[in-house]
C-alpha cells in the first residue's frame, strides 16, 4: 500500500526522482506507473488552482528524455492529465528546456509542462520536472503536489492527447538565434566544423536539426541516437569518461569545437580545437566574457565551489562582479532573479556542474542555449582571426583541487548536527587565525595563504562535502590536514577520507 512517506521520499529538491524499473541492482521500484499517474493528476489540479481556471481550460505538455521507462511513464502521465478533464500535449522525445518553451511557443501555449527525466542517473532511474510560465517549481510546490497526489485516483479515459513535434519547433528557435546572432546569411556555420556528443541522451537533435541545417560540418559527432542503456558513457559533462570521448571526437575529426550535453540537455560543456576542456570555472569564465560587452559592470551568480582565480578573472579582467551563492541550480537561478528584481543587473546564473541560465532566455538553465551563445561567439571571433580560447586566456587555474565527502553517521538529526559542526569549525579556524571568507551563503569558506577550503552541508544527503583548492603542489594535502585538526572530536563525522 502506498503511503504518504513513500511519495515524499521521491522529492529531490525541486525535482522528483526514483527507481523506475527493476534491474540487477535489486533496488525496489519506487516511481511506478501508478505513482507517476497520481503525481501528474495532482500537478494538473494544482495548476488549475494556481491559475484560477477550470480543468477543462488547462493544457499540460508532457515529454521525456531517452530513458528506458520514458515512453511508458509519459503515456501514464498523459492519461492522468486527460482523465481529470484537462487537455494534453504529447511532446515525445524532448529536452527539459524545450518543455519550458512549450509554454511560450504560439504553436503549443501550454499552461504547464512535465518532463520525465533523471538527468545522468543510472539507467533504472527516472524522474519528473515541472514548469509553469514563471519557471521551474520550487521545493514547497513539489511537496504540496506530492502530498496532494495521495488523494488522486486517475481513471481510464478514451480521450487522446494532441501530438506535438516540440523538439522540431525548439530546434527552429535555436537556429533563428544563431542566424540573427551571426548575421551572415541562412548558412552562417558553413565554415565551421562542430562535433556533438549526446551520450545517447536527448541532445542528438542539436547536431542534426540545429547545426547541420545551418551549414555546419558535423562529421565526427558521436552517440546521437537515443538509447536509455547509455551504452557508450554516462551522458554527464562532469564525467571523466564522457569528457574524454568528446575530446577524442574533436581531435580525431580536427573540429573547431566540440559540445557535450547531459541526458535532458539542460547542461553542457565544450572542448576547443586544441582539445582543452571548457567546463566548470572555464565555462563560467567564457560565458561571462561573451556577455560582458552587453552587460558591463554586471553581476555573475555562481555556486559556492568556484575558484578564487575565477573571481580575479571576472572582476579584474572583465570588470564584472562575482556573487558566490549556494549550490543547486534552482538556488543560483532564484538568486539571479532576486538580484535583478532588486535593481542589480545580473545576466547569468551558472553552476560549475554546467547548469547555466541567462536573463535574456527566461532564466532557463539550458545547455543548448549556452551552446548557441558559444557558437555565435566562435563565428564572430573567426572573422577576426581569433578563437574562443582567446576569451579566457587570462583565466588562472588552481594547481590542485580535491573534494572529500565526510559522511554523518549516527546523529539523530544530521542537519542540526552538521550546523553545530560548522559553528565549531568556524570558531576553531578563527581562533587559529585563519581568515573566513565573507559574505558566505553556504557553509564556511576558509582562506589560507596557498588556497582555500569550503565545508558545507550536502543539499540532499547526510554528509558534509569539503572542497579544497591549492595554488601550489602539496597545498591541498596541507590544508586538508589542517581542516582535520579543526574537526577533531566530531564523533558522528567520518574523517577517514581526509589525509
C-alpha positions in Angstrom: 0.0 0.0 0.0 1.3 3.4 -1.0 1.8 5.8 1.9 2.4 9.5 2.0 6.0 9.0 3.3 6.7 6.9 0.2 5.7 9.7 -2.1 7.5 12.4 -0.2 10.7 10.4 -0.4 10.7 10.9 -4.1 11.3 14.6 -3.7 14.9 15.6 -4.7 14.9 19.3 -4.1 12.8 20.9 -6.8 12.6 17.6 -8.8 11.1 14.2 -8.3 13.4 11.1 -8.8 13.0 7.4 -8.1 13.8 3.9 -9.2 11.5 3.3 -12.2 12.5 -0.3 -13.3 13.9 -3.5 -11.9 17.5 -4.3 -12.7 20.5 -6.3 -11.4 20.9 -3.8 -8.6 17.9 -5.2 -6.8 16.6 -1.8 -5.8 12.9 -1.6 -5.2 10.9 0.3 -7.8 9.5 3.5 -6.2 8.5 5.5 -9.3 5.9 3.2 -10.7 3.4 4.0 -13.5 0.6 4.4 -10.8 2.8 6.8 -8.9 3.5 8.9 -12.0 -0.2 8.9 -12.8 -1.1 10.2 -9.4 1.6 12.9 -9.4 0.6 14.1 -12.9 -3.0 14.3 -11.9 -2.1 16.3 -8.8 0.1 18.7 -10.8 -2.8 19.3 -13.2 -5.2 20.0 -10.4 -2.5 22.2 -8.7 -2.1 24.1 -12.0 -5.9 24.7 -12.3 -6.0 26.1 -8.7 -2.9 28.3 -9.3 -4.4 29.8 -12.5 -7.9 30.0 -11.1 -9.3 28.3 -14.2 -11.3 25.1 -14.6 -9.5 21.9 -15.6 -11.2 21.9 -19.0 -9.3 25.1 -19.8 -5.9 23.8 -18.7 -3.3 22.3 -21.1 -0.4 20.3 -19.9 2.5 19.3 -22.1 4.4 16.1 -21.4 7.8 15.0 -22.8 10.7 12.7 -21.9 14.4 12.0 -22.4 15.8 8.7 -23.8 15.4 6.6 -20.7 14.1 3.0 -21.0 11.0 3.7 -19.0 10.3 7.1 -20.7 7.6 6.1 -23.1 5.5 4.1 -20.7 5.6 6.7 -18.0 4.9 9.5 -20.5 1.7 7.7 -21.6 0.7 7.3 -17.9 1.2 11.0 -17.3 -0.8 12.0 -20.4 -3.7 9.7 -19.5 -3.8 11.2 -16.0 -3.9 14.7 -17.3 -6.8 13.8 -19.6 -8.7 11.8 -17.0 -9.2 14.9 -14.9 -10.7 16.8 -17.8 -7.6 18.8 -18.9 -6.1 18.9 -22.4 -2.7 17.2 -23.0 0.1 17.7 -25.5 2.3 14.6 -26.3 5.7 16.0 -27.0 7.6 12.7 -27.1 11.4 12.8 -27.0 12.3 16.3 -25.8 14.8 18.2 -23.7 14.0 19.8 -20.3 14.4 23.4 -21.7 12.2 22.6 -24.6 9.5 21.6 -22.2 9.6 25.0 -20.7 9.4 26.6 -24.1 6.3 24.6 -24.8 4.6 27.2 -22.5 5.7 30.1 -24.7 5.6 28.9 -28.3 2.5 30.1 -30.2 2.0 26.6 -31.6 1.8 25.0 -28.1 0.9 27.6 -25.5 0.6 25.0 -22.7 -0.2 26.2 -19.1 2.2 23.8 -17.5 4.6 21.0 -18.5 6.0 17.8 -17.2 9.4 16.4 -18.2 10.2 12.8 -17.4 14.0 12.7 -16.8 16.5 11.7 -14.1 19.4 13.5 -15.9 22.6 11.4 -15.7 21.5 9.0 -13.0 21.7 5.2 -13.6 19.5 3.5 -16.2 17.0 2.2 -13.7 16.1 5.7 -12.5 13.6 8.2 -13.8 12.0 11.4 -12.5 9.7 14.4 -13.1 10.4 18.1 -13.6 7.6 20.6 -13.7 7.2 24.1 -15.3 4.8 27.0 -15.3 5.4 30.2 -17.3 7.2 31.5 -14.2 9.8 28.7 -14.5 10.6 25.5 -12.6 8.7 24.7 -9.5 10.2 25.2 -6.0 10.6 22.8 -3.2 7.4 23.8 -1.5 5.4 23.4 -4.6 6.8 19.9 -5.2 6.0 18.9 -1.6 2.4 20.2 -2.0 1.9 18.2 -5.2 3.3 15.0 -3.7 1.1 15.4 -0.7 -2.0 16.0 -2.9 -1.1 13.0 -5.1 -2.2 10.7 -2.2 -5.8 11.7 -2.9 -5.6 11.3 -6.6 -7.2 8.3 -8.3 -7.0 8.8 -12.1 -9.4 6.7 -14.1 -9.1 5.3 -17.6 -10.1 7.6 -20.4 -10.7 7.2 -24.1 -9.5 10.8 -24.8 -6.3 11.2 -26.7 -3.6 13.8 -26.4 -2.6 16.1 -29.2 0.7 15.1 -30.8 3.3 17.9 -30.8 6.6 18.0 -32.7 8.1 20.1 -29.9 11.8 19.4 -30.5 11.5 20.4 -34.2 9.9 23.7 -33.1 12.5 24.2 -30.4 15.4 23.5 -32.9 14.0 26.2 -35.2 14.0 28.6 -32.2 17.7 27.9 -31.7 18.6 28.1 -35.4 16.9 31.5 -35.5 19.0 32.7 -32.6 22.2 31.6 -34.4 21.3 33.2 -37.7 20.4 36.5 -36.1 23.5 36.5 -33.8 26.0 35.8 -36.6 24.2 37.9 -39.3 25.8 36.1 -42.2 23.0 34.7 -44.3 21.0 31.5 -43.9 24.0 29.2 -43.6 26.2 31.1 -41.1 28.0 27.9 -40.0 29.2 26.9 -43.4 32.9 27.3 -42.5 32.7 25.6 -39.1 33.2 22.0 -38.1 31.4 21.3 -34.8 31.0 17.8 -33.3 28.4 16.9 -30.7 28.4 14.1 -28.2 24.9 13.4 -26.9 25.8 10.4 -24.9 22.7 8.6 -26.3 20.6 11.1 -24.4 18.1 13.6 -25.9 20.7 16.0 -27.3 21.4 14.5 -30.7 18.9 16.9 -32.3 21.3 19.7 -31.8 23.7 18.3 -34.4 21.1 17.1 -36.9 18.4 19.8 -36.5 20.3 22.9 -35.4 23.9 22.7 -36.7 23.6 20.8 -40.0 20.8 22.9 -41.5 22.9 26.0 -40.9 25.8 24.6 -42.9 28.0 23.2 -40.2 30.1 20.1 -40.8 29.0 17.7 -38.0 31.1 14.7 -39.1 32.7 13.0 -36.1 29.7 13.6 -33.9 29.1 10.7 -31.5 26.3 8.9 -29.8 23.5 11.0 -31.2 21.0 8.1 -31.2 18.7 8.0 -28.1 19.4 4.8 -26.1 18.4 4.6 -22.4 21.0 1.9 -21.9 23.7 4.6 -22.3 26.0 2.0 -23.9 29.0 4.3 -24.5 29.3 6.5 -21.5 27.2 8.3 -18.9 25.7 11.4 -20.5 27.2 13.8 -18.0 29.6 16.7 -18.8 31.2 16.2 -15.3 32.1 12.6 -16.1 35.7 12.0 -17.0 35.0 9.2 -19.5 32.4 11.4 -21.2 34.8 14.3 -21.5 37.5 12.0 -22.8 35.0 10.9 -25.5 34.3 14.5 -26.7 37.9 15.4 -26.6 38.7 12.4 -28.8 35.9 13.3 -31.2 37.3 16.9 -31.6 41.0 15.9 -32.1 40.3 12.9 -34.3 38.0 14.9 -36.6 40.0 18.1 -36.3 36.9 20.0 -35.4 36.7 23.7 -34.5 34.5 23.0 -31.4 33.0 20.1 -29.5 29.8 20.1 -27.5 28.6 17.6 -24.9 25.2 17.5 -23.2 23.7 15.7 -20.4 20.7 13.4 -20.9 18.0 16.1 -20.8 20.1 18.9 -22.3 19.9 21.4 -19.5 23.7 21.1 -19.0 26.7 21.3 -21.4 30.4 21.6 -21.6 32.7 22.2 -24.6 36.0 21.3 -26.0 38.1 23.7 -28.1 40.0 22.8 -31.2 43.2 22.1 -29.3 41.5 19.6 -27.1 41.2 21.9 -24.0 38.1 21.5 -21.9 35.7 24.3 -21.3 33.8 23.2 -18.2 33.4 24.3 -14.6 35.3 27.5 -14.0 36.3 27.8 -17.6 32.8 27.6 -18.9 31.6 30.2 -16.4 34.5 32.5 -17.4 33.8 32.1 -21.1 30.1 32.7 -20.8 30.8 35.8 -18.7 33.4 37.0 -21.3 30.8 36.6 -24.0 28.2 38.6 -22.0 30.4 41.3 -20.6 30.3 43.7 -23.5 26.5 43.7 -23.4 26.2 43.8 -19.6 29.2 46.0 -18.4 29.7 46.0 -14.7 27.0 43.3 -14.1 27.0 40.5 -11.5 27.6 36.9 -12.3 26.0 34.5 -9.9 27.7 31.1 -9.3 27.6 28.3 -6.9 29.8 28.2 -3.8 32.7 26.0 -5.0 34.1 28.2 -7.8 37.8 29.1 -7.6 39.4 32.3 -6.4 41.1 32.5 -9.8 37.6 32.8 -11.4 36.8 35.8 -9.1 40.0 37.5 -10.2 39.2 37.0 -13.9 35.6 38.1 -13.6 36.4 41.2 -11.5 39.9 42.3 -12.7 39.8 41.2 -16.3 36.2 41.6 -17.2 35.1 44.4 -14.8 32.2 42.3 -13.5 31.1 41.3 -10.0 31.3 37.8 -8.7 28.4 36.7 -6.4 29.1 33.2 -4.9 25.8 31.7 -3.7 24.6 28.3 -2.6 24.9 25.0 -4.5 21.9 23.9 -6.5 20.9 25.2 -9.9 17.5 26.4 -8.7 19.3 28.3 -5.9 21.6 30.2 -8.2 18.7 31.0 -10.6 16.5 32.3 -7.9 19.3 34.4 -6.6 19.9 35.9 -10.0 16.2 36.6 -10.3 16.2 38.3 -6.9 19.2 40.5 -7.7 17.6 41.7 -11.0 14.3 42.4 -9.2 16.3 44.4 -6.6 17.9 46.5 -9.3 21.3 44.7 -9.6 21.9 43.7 -13.2 22.7 40.0 -13.4 22.7 38.3 -16.8 24.0 34.9 -15.8 23.4 32.3 -13.1 25.6 29.3 -13.5 26.9 26.3 -11.6 30.2 24.5 -12.0 28.1 21.5 -13.0 27.2 23.1 -16.3 23.7 24.4 -15.4 23.6 27.9 -16.8 20.7 30.3 -17.0 20.6 33.7 -18.8 18.3 36.5 -18.0 17.8 37.0 -21.8 16.5 33.4 -22.0 13.8 33.5 -19.3 16.3 32.5 -16.6 16.1 29.0 -18.1 19.0 26.6 -17.5 19.5 25.4 -21.0 22.6 23.6 -22.2 21.6 24.1 -25.9 21.2 27.8 -25.4 24.6 28.1 -23.8 25.9 26.2 -26.8 24.2 28.7 -29.1 26.0 31.6 -27.4 29.3 29.8 -27.7 28.8 29.2 -31.4 27.8 32.8 -32.2 30.9 34.0 -30.3 33.1 31.5 -32.1 31.8 32.6 -35.6 32.3 36.2 -34.8 35.8 35.6 -33.5 36.6 33.5 -36.5 36.0 36.6 -38.7 38.6 38.5 -36.6 41.2 35.7 -36.8 40.7 34.8 -33.2 39.1 31.8 -31.3 37.0 31.1 -28.2 40.2 30.2 -26.3 41.3 33.8 -26.6 38.4 34.9 -24.4 39.7 33.1 -21.3 43.5 33.1 -22.0 44.0 35.2 -18.8 42.0 32.9 -16.6 44.1 31.4 -13.9 43.7 27.9 -12.6 44.4 26.2 -9.2 47.4 23.9 -9.1 45.4 21.3 -7.2 41.8 20.6 -6.2 40.0 17.9 -4.3 36.6 17.2 -2.9 36.2 15.0 0.2 32.7 13.8 1.2 32.5 13.3 5.0 29.5 11.2 6.0 27.4 11.9 9.0 26.7 8.7 10.9 24.7 8.0 14.0 23.4 11.5 14.5 19.7 11.7 15.4 19.3 14.9 13.3 22.0 15.1 10.6 21.2 18.7 9.6 21.3 20.0 13.1 24.5 18.1 13.8 26.1 19.5 10.6 25.2 23.0 11.6 26.8 22.5 15.0 29.9 21.1 13.3 30.1 24.2 11.1 29.8 26.5 14.1 32.6 24.8 15.9 34.7 24.6 12.7 34.4 28.4 12.2 35.3 29.1 15.9 38.4 26.9 15.8 39.6 28.4 12.5 39.1 31.9 13.8 41.0 31.1 17.0 43.8 29.8 14.8 44.0 33.0 12.9 42.6 31.6 9.6 40.5 34.1 7.7 36.9 33.2 7.0 35.5 34.4 3.6 32.6 36.9 3.9 29.9 37.0 2.9 29.2 33.3 2.8 25.9 32.0 1.7 26.7 28.3 2.3 28.9 26.6 4.8 32.2 28.0 6.0 34.9 29.0 3.5 38.4 29.4 4.9 41.1 31.4 3.2 44.7 30.1 3.5 47.9 31.6 2.2 48.1 28.9 -0.5 44.5 28.1 -1.2 41.0 27.8 0.3 38.6 25.2 1.8 34.8 25.1 1.9 33.0 22.9 4.3 29.2 22.7 3.8 26.2 20.5 4.2 25.1 18.4 1.3 21.9 19.5 -0.4 20.2 16.2 -0.1 22.4 13.6 1.7 23.6 13.2 5.3 27.2 14.2 4.6 29.4 17.3 4.5 31.4 17.9 1.3 34.7 19.6 1.8 36.2 21.3 -1.3 39.9 22.3 -1.2 42.0 24.1 -3.7 45.6 25.0 -3.6 47.8 27.4 -5.6 50.9 25.2 -5.5 51.6 21.5 -5.4 51.1 19.9 -1.9 48.8 22.7 -0.7 45.6 20.7 -0.8 47.2 18.0 1.4 48.4 20.5 3.9 45.1 22.4 4.0 43.2 19.1 4.4 45.4 18.1 7.4 44.7 21.5 9.0 40.9 21.0 8.4 41.1 17.6 10.1 42.5 19.3 13.2 39.6 21.8 13.3 37.2 18.8 13.0 38.7 16.8 15.8 36.1 15.5 18.2 33.3 15.5 15.7 32.3 11.9 16.6 29.5 11.5 14.1 31.6 12.8 11.2 33.6 10.3 9.2 37.0 11.9 8.8 38.6 8.8 7.2 38.6 10.3 3.6 41.0 13.1 4.9 44.8 12.6 4.7 
